[in-house]
Amino acid sequence: METVLDVKHLKKAYGKKQALKDVTFTVPKGTCLGLLGPNGAGKSTTMKILAGIIEADSGTATILGMDSVKQRHAIRRLVGYVPQAITLYEQLSAYDNLVFFGEMYGVRGTKLKQRIAEVLEQTGLTERAKDAVNTFSGGMKRRVNIAAALLHQPQLLILDEPTVGIDPQSRNHIFEMIRSLLGEGVTIIYSTHYMEEVEILCNSVAIIDNGVVLTQEPLKELLDRYSHKAIYVEGKGLEKIVNIPDAAKTYRKGSGWVIETNHVMFAVKEVLQKAENQGIEIKELEISRPTLESVFLSLTGTNLRD
Ligand SMILES: Nc1ncnc2c1ncn2[C@@H]1O[C@H](COP(=O)(O)OP(=O)(O)OP(=O)(O)O)[C@@H](O)[C@H]1O
């Protein structure tokens, strides 16, 4: 598959603060990469470098086959960037904001009118197009920002934490829009500190902590490698039967027990059989999916939301 983004060993310091130490990842065409990490991990810095807003101290980023520094101007025409902070003219309508951004991206005349109608539709804002942005919710403003980044039909879309502090309706709109863009072959890089968003939207995930990309791989492989599947059981007297062969870890949780294992069906059978043999009544039994949370914990030793 064609590689749209190839980032190698990016480093960036702000004064004494080494914000990026080693950022390396690749993104194939038409896929979504989730850049996942806690506050201050280096997500925005990475995205600003890719959008050509700041320069890395060392390392390379090849975007659509072009060098991010030497071919910055050509790249700008093919990349849409949605910064974390909303940047709009509050007094102007959504439509007039889009005219402004369109012209900035070099889209004009009939083409611009047509594109504005399309991006308003894509972001679910057609009916509010003529209203001043200062009457919009945070989520709607964010959608205008995204619409602006889509006007020039970018092949790569960079979204920096686009769902922070927004309403569920806007969030769903953004998700639907991302899915349809992916369907059209657009490549997306999406930063977030919400695991669920990566699970819903992304084909692969790059985990970044302290300026270093610790790993990048497809979600499923990452989950299989770094986190165990588990079963959760509740019932009286379970302490007598929860220790089963092959379990990676067994511990109390709430009023029940968690048994982490990669042999889930075996564990279920063992627990049910032992319970029956010993006359123990099982009140509840669930199989839990491995989570990115536990992956993050095993990679970094800390919780993502710390
Ligand atoms: N302009 C700047 N001057 C000095 N330090 C900065 C600057 N921008 C970012 N930093 C620092 O660089 C590190 C990485 O910041 P960055 O904004 O890239 O992280 P992030 O993962 O996007 O975090 P957040 O989720 O909080 O936006 C942080 O320690 C931050 O304080």
PDBQT file of the ligand as one rigid body, heavy atoms in Angstrom, charges set to zero:
ROOT
HETATM    1  N1  LIG A 401       5.778  26.843  22.498  1.00  0.00    +0.000 N 
HETATM    2  C1  LIG A 401       6.257  26.096  23.476  1.00  0.00    +0.000 A 
HETATM    3  N2  LIG A 401       7.227  26.539  24.294  1.00  0.00    +0.000 NA
HETATM    4  C2  LIG A 401       7.738  25.759  25.301  1.00  0.00    +0.000 A 
HETATM    5  N3  LIG A 401       7.328  24.507  25.560  1.00  0.00    +0.000 NA
HETATM    6  C3  LIG A 401       6.357  24.013  24.789  1.00  0.00    +0.000 A 
HETATM    7  C4  LIG A 401       5.770  24.762  23.715  1.00  0.00    +0.000 A 
HETATM    8  N4  LIG A 401       4.827  23.987  23.113  1.00  0.00    +0.000 NA
HETATM    9  C5  LIG A 401       4.830  22.812  23.782  1.00  0.00    +0.000 A 
HETATM   10  N5  LIG A 401       5.737  22.828  24.783  1.00  0.00    +0.000 N 
HETATM   11  C6  LIG A 401       6.056  21.705  25.697  1.00  0.00    +0.000 C 
HETATM   12  O1  LIG A 401       6.436  20.605  24.890  1.00  0.00    +0.000 OA
HETATM   13  C7  LIG A 401       5.878  19.387  25.409  1.00  0.00    +0.000 C 
HETATM   14  C8  LIG A 401       5.013  18.739  24.337  1.00  0.00    +0.000 C 
HETATM   15  O2  LIG A 401       3.869  19.556  24.106  1.00  0.00    +0.000 OA
HETATM   16  P1  LIG A 401       2.730  19.218  23.052  1.00  0.00    +0.000 P 
HETATM   17  O3  LIG A 401       1.769  20.380  23.047  1.00  0.00    +0.000 OA
HETATM   18  O4  LIG A 401       3.332  18.827  21.781  1.00  0.00    +0.000 OA
HETATM   19  O5  LIG A 401       2.057  17.945  23.739  1.00  0.00    +0.000 OA
HETATM   20  P2  LIG A 401       0.624  17.284  23.502  1.00  0.00    +0.000 P 
HETATM   21  O6  LIG A 401       0.846  15.818  23.520  1.00  0.00    +0.000 OA
HETATM   22  O7  LIG A 401      -0.015  17.883  22.302  1.00  0.00    +0.000 OA
HETATM   23  O8  LIG A 401      -0.159  17.690  24.793  1.00  0.00    +0.000 OA
HETATM   24  P3  LIG A 401      -1.667  18.223  24.960  1.00  0.00    +0.000 P 
HETATM   25  O9  LIG A 401      -2.525  17.006  24.908  1.00  0.00    +0.000 OA
HETATM   26  O10 LIG A 401      -1.638  18.847  26.318  1.00  0.00    +0.000 OA
HETATM   27  O11 LIG A 401      -1.907  19.203  23.856  1.00  0.00    +0.000 OA
HETATM   28  C9  LIG A 401       5.124  19.782  26.662  1.00  0.00    +0.000 C 
HETATM   29  O12 LIG A 401       5.975  19.570  27.764  1.00  0.00    +0.000 OA
HETATM   30  C10 LIG A 401       4.841  21.250  26.469  1.00  0.00    +0.000 C 
HETATM   31  O13 LIG A 401       4.745  21.911  27.711  1.00  0.00    +0.000 OA
ENDROOT
TORSDOF 0
